Amino acid sequence: MFVEAAGDPDGPPILMLHGFLSSNAQWDLNRDALGKHYRLLMVELPGHGRSPALEHADDYTIAALVAELEVLRCAHDVERWWVCGQSLGGAIAILYCLLHPERVLGLVFTNTRAAFGIQRQGVSANSGVPPRITSTRDLAVHPINAKRLPEPVKQRLVDAADAMDIGAVNHFLGRRHTWKSTERMIELAMPVLLVNGRWEKAFQPFVDQAGELIPDLQVVTLEGGHAINAEQPDQFNRAVAEFIAGYA
């Protein structure tokens, strides 16, 4: 997976994971502010952005993705890092923290229904089988449909989604059941911050559920929706910096 390094090379490291049909453009409005204090290692998931698609379905399992993140951690000489994920990246971040808690200083995630087992839009309620799409624009989650993403971030994300390998898209869709982690969230022993965009109504029931399941959880709720880090970047950046500073 492609890794973009930014920020203070001597600062505390943060692994940053974007969401489905996204890229590191997701962090365009966060990298400068957070990079003043932290070493940012922004990873693009397989088939997204500058990461090539992988050939086999097994390459998209959570075990395979987490193993690759561990390879990247070692390659960048990181002993322990903060982990931050947006949307599907949040679900993957939670699972990484559960599998490698000894490597995690703390966890930040945003609205991620995938972590709570919600099926993706476009999946048949009767068969439970996701359609095999032929264009990323077949999906309602394509950023072309986003209403609150600022320009030019939206255009960069639209370009990235349009350029995605369709095979990778279908592999991720086929893995939709594997991102759920509610049964194990009680095991998250590290400090956890949920930055919640409260305008995404479908996610709000999971905020209370997270509070019940995650032992050391802080919640910051902001006026915005699914892509809260881009919709309210100043407040998101402040929330993350204050959270990490509280455990420095």
C-alpha positions in Angstrom: 0.0 0.0 0.0 1.2 3.5 -0.8 2.3 5.6 2.2 2.5 9.4 2.0 4.7 10.8 4.8 4.1 14.4 5.9 4.5 16.6 8.9 7.1 16.7 11.5 9.5 13.8 11.0 10.4 14.0 14.7 6.8 14.2 16.0 4.7 11.4 17.4 3.6 9.2 14.5 0.0 8.9 13.3 -1.2 6.2 11.0 -4.1 7.7 8.9 -6.6 5.5 7.0 -9.1 7.0 4.6 -12.5 5.5 3.7 -14.0 3.5 0.8 -13.8 5.1 -2.7 -11.4 7.7 -1.2 -7.7 8.5 -1.1 -5.3 10.6 0.9 -7.1 13.6 -0.5 -9.4 12.9 2.4 -6.8 14.5 4.6 -6.1 17.6 2.5 -7.5 20.0 5.1 -5.9 18.2 8.1 -2.3 17.5 7.0 -0.9 21.0 7.5 -2.4 21.6 10.9 -1.7 18.1 12.3 1.6 18.0 10.5 2.9 20.9 12.6 3.1 18.6 15.6 2.9 15.0 14.3 4.6 12.7 11.8 1.8 11.7 9.5 1.9 8.3 7.7 -1.1 8.4 5.4 -1.9 5.0 3.8 -4.0 4.4 0.7 -5.9 1.2 0.7 -5.5 -1.4 -2.1 -6.9 -0.1 -5.4 -7.3 3.4 -4.0 -5.3 6.4 -4.9 -1.7 5.4 -5.7 -2.0 1.8 -4.2 -2.3 -0.9 -6.9 -5.2 -3.3 -6.8 -4.4 -6.7 -5.4 -5.2 -9.8 -7.5 -6.7 -12.3 -5.1 -9.8 -12.0 -2.9 -7.8 -13.2 0.1 -5.6 -10.1 -0.2 -8.5 -8.0 1.0 -9.2 -9.8 4.3 -8.7 -7.9 7.5 -5.8 -10.2 8.4 -4.0 -9.3 5.1 -4.6 -5.6 5.4 -3.5 -5.5 9.1 -0.4 -7.6 8.2 0.5 -5.0 5.5 0.1 -2.2 8.0 2.5 -4.0 10.3 5.0 -4.3 7.4 4.6 -0.5 6.8 5.1 0.3 10.5 8.3 -1.7 10.6 9.5 -0.2 7.3 9.0 3.3 8.7 10.8 2.4 11.9 7.8 3.1 14.1 7.6 1.3 17.5 4.1 2.6 18.5 1.8 5.0 16.8 -1.5 6.8 17.1 -4.1 5.3 14.7 -6.7 7.5 12.9 -9.4 6.3 10.5 -12.2 7.9 8.6 -15.4 5.9 7.6 -14.2 2.4 6.4 -10.7 3.4 7.5 -12.2 3.8 11.0 -13.5 0.3 10.9 -10.1 -1.0 9.8 -8.3 1.1 12.4 -10.4 -0.4 15.1 -9.6 -3.9 14.0 -5.9 -3.1 13.7 -6.0 -1.8 17.3 -7.7 -5.0 18.5 -5.1 -7.2 16.7 -2.0 -5.2 17.7 -2.8 -3.2 20.9 0.8 -3.3 21.9 1.6 -1.1 18.9 -1.0 1.6 19.5 -0.8 4.7 21.6 -4.4 5.6 21.0 -7.2 5.5 18.5 -9.2 8.2 16.6 -12.1 7.3 14.4 -15.0 9.2 12.7 -18.5 8.1 11.6 -18.1 4.4 10.5 -21.2 2.4 10.2 -19.1 -0.5 8.9 -17.6 -1.1 12.3 -21.1 -1.6 13.7 -22.2 -4.1 11.1 -24.3 -1.9 8.8 -24.6 -3.2 5.3 -23.5 -0.9 2.5 -26.0 0.9 0.3 -26.6 -1.2 -2.9 -26.6 -4.5 -1.1 -29.7 -6.6 -1.5 -31.7 -6.9 1.7 -33.0 -10.3 0.5 -29.9 -12.0 -0.7 -27.3 -10.2 1.3 -25.1 -10.3 -1.8 -23.6 -7.1 -3.1 -24.0 -6.4 -6.8 -20.9 -6.6 -8.9 -20.6 -3.1 -10.2 -19.1 -1.9 -13.4 -18.6 1.7 -12.5 -17.9 3.3 -9.1 -20.6 5.8 -9.9 -23.1 3.0 -9.5 -22.6 3.4 -5.8 -24.5 6.0 -3.7 -21.3 6.6 -1.6 -19.4 7.9 -4.6 -18.1 11.4 -3.6 -19.9 13.0 -6.7 -23.0 12.7 -4.5 -21.4 14.5 -1.5 -23.2 17.7 -0.6 -20.8 19.3 2.0 -17.3 18.4 0.8 -15.4 21.6 0.1 -13.8 22.2 -3.3 -11.2 21.3 -4.5 -11.2 18.4 -2.0 -14.4 17.0 -3.5 -12.9 17.1 -7.0 -9.8 15.3 -6.0 -11.9 12.6 -4.3 -14.2 12.3 -7.3 -11.2 11.8 -9.5 -9.8 9.2 -7.2 -13.1 7.3 -7.0 -13.5 7.4 -10.8 -10.0 6.0 -11.3 -10.5 3.1 -8.8 -9.9 -0.4 -10.0 -13.3 -2.1 -10.3 -12.0 -5.4 -9.2 -10.8 -3.8 -5.9 -14.1 -2.1 -5.4 -16.0 -5.5 -5.8 -13.5 -7.2 -3.4 -14.1 -4.5 -0.8 -17.9 -4.8 -1.3 -17.7 -8.5 -0.9 -15.9 -8.1 2.5 -18.7 -5.9 3.9 -19.4 -8.3 6.8 -15.8 -8.5 8.0 -15.5 -4.9 9.2 -17.8 -5.3 12.2 -16.0 -5.2 15.6 -18.8 -4.6 18.2 -18.2 -8.0 19.8 -14.7 -7.0 20.7 -14.8 -3.3 21.3 -14.7 -3.9 25.0 -11.1 -5.1 24.5 -10.0 -1.6 23.3 -7.7 -0.8 26.2 -6.1 2.3 24.7 -7.6 5.8 24.8 -10.2 6.3 22.0 -11.6 9.4 20.5 -14.7 9.4 18.3 -15.2 12.6 16.3 -18.9 12.4 15.4 -20.5 14.3 12.6 -24.0 14.6 14.0 -25.7 15.4 10.7 -25.3 11.8 9.6 -28.5 10.6 11.2 -27.9 6.9 10.3 -24.7 6.9 12.4 -26.1 8.6 15.6 -27.5 5.4 17.2 -24.0 4.0 17.1 -22.5 6.8 19.1 -24.3 5.6 22.3 -23.4 2.0 21.4 -19.8 2.9 21.2 -20.0 4.6 24.6 -21.4 1.4 26.1 -18.8 -0.8 24.5 -15.5 1.1 24.5 -14.0 1.5 28.0 -11.9 4.6 27.6 -13.9 6.6 25.0 -14.2 10.3 24.5 -16.7 11.7 22.0 -16.5 15.1 20.3 -19.7 15.9 18.3 -19.4 18.5 15.6 -21.8 20.2 13.2 -21.3 18.2 10.0 -21.8 14.8 8.4 -20.0 11.7 7.3 -16.8 13.4 6.2 -16.5 15.5 9.4 -12.7 15.8 9.1 -13.1 17.7 5.8 -16.4 19.4 6.6 -15.1 20.9 9.9 -11.3 20.6 9.5 -10.4 23.2 12.1 -12.5 21.7 14.8 -11.5 18.1 13.8 -7.8 19.1 13.9 -8.2 20.7 17.3 -10.1 17.8 18.7 -7.4 15.3 17.6 -4.5 17.5 18.9 -6.2 18.1 22.3 -6.9 14.4 22.6 -3.3 13.3 21.9 -1.9 16.1 24.1 -4.0 14.8 27.0 -1.9 11.6 26.9 1.5 13.0 26.1 
